[in-house]
Amino acid sequence: MGKEESPQISRRTTRLSSCSTPSLKAPVEASKATNKLQSSSVDDLVFHGECISLDELINSFPGRQTKILELINLLGPLDSPLVPTFLYGGASTGKTSIILQMFKHLTRPFIYSSCITCYNPRILFESILNQLLLHRKNESNGYLSAKRCEKPSDFVNLLREALSTLVDSLKGNPGKLSSKKSSSQVNGRMVYLIFDNLEVVREWDKSFSILPLLFNLYDILKMPELGLIFISRTSLDTFQSDTGYVEPFPVYFPDYTEDDLRLIFMKNQANPKLYSSFLDLVLRPFCRITRRIDELSTAFLPLFKKYCEPLGDLGAVPNEDMKRKLFSHLQPFISLSLNETSSVSFQPLLKPSANKDRTLRKNTTKKLGAFETLDEIDFHMSTSAKYLLISAFLASRNPATLDASLFDSTGGSDNRKRKRKGSERSMEQKETKEQELLMKGPGTFPLERLLAIFQCITSVAEYLHDDEEPQNAGLEAEGSASGLMSDILLQLSSLCSANFITKGGSCPLEGSTRYRSTISEDMALKIARSLKFPLSKYLYRR
Amino acid sequence: MGRLNPAEQAKIILRSRISSPSFVFSFFSQSPDSNYSKLKYIISSSVTEACNNSVLLLGPRGCGKVAVLEIVLEELLKEHPDMISVIRLNGLLHCDNNCALKEIARQLCLEHHLMFSKMASYDDNSQFLLSMLRECGLAHKTIVFVLDEFDLFTQGKQRLLYSLLDAMQSITSQAVVVGVSCRLDADQLLEKRVRSRFSHRKLLFLPPSREDCQRLVEHILLLPTDSSLPNDYTAAFNAKLLNILADEKFKGIIDTLCYSDSSVGHLLRFLFSAICHMDMNSGFLSVKNFKSALRSMQRQPKLEALKDCSVLELYILVCMKRLEVKELELCNFNSIMKEYKSIHDTFQTSDYYARNVCLRAFEHLLERALISFEDNKGHGQSAEFRPVKLVISWHELHQGLKSHRSCPAILHKLMDREG
């Protein structure tokens, strides 16, 4: 299936659909509209298409053989009850895909619901019931659920009803179904409920009642035909509740080891020899940072392109000499991308660095030089929004008492004096202050202070721009003169919703809302540079 | 089902036994002074003598409170057909008064073949309940109210409990209220007006003793001789099993299992796992199966998570530990980074990464639940400034570093120095 194996395929397609092979997705989803009534049968609860053999299953998940066999044993022979099972392990260790593929192998009916897509109890309940009742939302039913169900008590009643009718219908056609395709027959009369991403339920409003409910569901329903499988990223001990719950049986998925990772990355490679020599170089250093496949594959994709760059023929088998050459070509980029987190900002980096290739090769010591090109901010913002952001940053960093002296008519010229005064303080005091700053983070400020600073710095900027580029002054003057236009407030609210500035609780004394800027100093400096605004002049250093 | 081999059939039989509480706990109904006989006496006396009663079943989870109750109710329903109707409520589902009364009305309607109206108000439902209690009392029918997770019904005004127990003060009604809770102080949670109407009968369910455990295992795992299995297979299986049960090694395994949790539920999960490990080729259980079952039951999630950590994540953990030893009252990502940098400056480690990479490792640690935020407030703050704490002990971290595959020597050194 190669969803997690091959780095080329984007990971977050819907998990369930990515597991059924593409040719089979079509009949399930597209043709539904035409023959929706006839085709909703029990068959819909199993994977369509040819069933995969155990060997195929094991081969598609390198390094997971013991886990797969253990799970197969847990699910047991046909029609045997299952104690509630809890699969846990770090992110991207193949929990969900293995269990789904396993049901494809066993062709037993199951119901899958992820607590991420079903983000509140009502949606979770209704999604389970919809699947159980073989109900599909479409135009004819106005995209409504089969049953409206908000309360847990209703859910349990409806679930019991739906399950017993389903189990009865499964008993009615044991083993061999009258279906035309032998591939789509339903095996057994057990129905499995799979709850994925259970750890997010802890953050829900009613988690204190929903979690025990889910864990106790098996005992509440008392139906041996029901199998419950929970999948979570965190272990059972992080699910706390007042009076506890019936503990499910734990199955642990460890993170992949370095050898497993190599096997996984080697899957579906066009030129295995080449990729293997590439992995020799990158896998070990990257494994010191993270062993998550999703992160590694995004990091490896551009690196491998880089690695192949000097090669004319991608199908060629590299010899020792070639490998050495490729290694020296790649080396500067490894340490670069080790210190990068997202691939999004890494990709634009590649282009300029490709141009700079020659210079880079000359002085590889100055590797970090490529970062200079990242200086401009990579999104668009209006000038006044930028000023607003800078003033918010200043308001958060500077103590309010210094505003008057920093932003007086001289435009912060006595800043230097202030600085010297600061350095006269004893070192110890300075250190505790610094510690405090590290702990407290940016301070909060009322709206009035933000607007005052905004007006000050735009007037200064106007003054500056008058010197440099007079044609631009008109725009700025407009901004500052009619200063508190609703425009500015609008900008502020959009900055808030973009999470550059956060709205905190109101101050108990004044009763007004307080704001806080969340941008880092680097970001503020970048913005200031794009405006040619002398930010450092206004920044109070302790 | 004839084509299944005997081992597979045996597996299915054993698995269904384990997941059927009535089979497991029928074991406890043999002795005369068990909770089973006490409970049966209480309920049957109120059925035959037409009186009201109330009782609390208390005990830790997985000790068979509900299972024993179900066995009792089933037998009584057989002995006195059409004399008893059972209303089952669960605190997790019906802790809201309105919802609970509606559910009672629904189940009563279902039982007595009446029309149930979804639109009925709280008042209608409580009137209906009272009149049903009177009618049933006149017809000498007993209504048994089973309140599972009883402690959750005591939240709020306890209006449901009050109205139920108050209705039982009249001579016309004939009902039993059975509360089931894993809180041993459940009766202390009752309000005064409710408590005075409660009979204060309590039955305590305790985990089985060591001998009982041993016999329970026998009761569950010995295959029945009158099943469809071939006789020689059953005989061989049972002989082999008795051999294992007498083995000292096996007794040791059961002891270690009961050391952490000796409830029946725990034991059942253990047996389930052992059956899953059964070798299908030989078709018999072995001590090895029980051993591996024990291993899969005894999980140490924090150590497992530590083993999964990357080297960078270990660095961050060690930094946090160092800060903790320095007795800084609060620490957040920034102070960790400062410590990380100072470690790098003193020891010139090869693992020094950019701040955003460390931040991502920090987030991984949060996800792994090895560290957590001090408080739930301050959602407006970005993660870097929110105070965090380690949720593993020094000992665990030490052990985790030792068992880690590629932990750098410098971290061991730093940890030893702290210790």
Interface residues (C-beta under 8 A of the other chain):
Chain A: E70 N73 L74 G76 P77 D79 S80 P81 L82 V83 Y88 G89 G90 A91 K151 P152 S153 V156 N157 S209 P212 L213 N216 D219 I220 P224 R233 T234 S235 L236 D237 T238 T243 G244 Y245 V246 E247 F249 P250 V251 Y252 P254 D255 T257 C287 R288 I289 T290 R291 R292 E295 L338 N339 E340 T341 Q435 L438 M439 K440 G441 P442 T502 K503 G504 R516 T518
Chain B: L4 E8 K11 I12 R15 S16 I18 S19 S20 R61 G62 V66 N90 L92 L93 H94 C95 C99 E103 R106 D148 E149 D151 L152 S181 C182 R183 G265 H266 L268 R269 F272 S273 C276 H277 S296 M297 R299 P301 K302 E304 A305 K307 D308 S310 V311 L312 L330 N332 N334 S335 K338 D351 Y353 A354 N356 V357 L359 R360 A361 H364 E367 R368 A369 G380 Q381 S382 E384 F385 P387 R405 S406
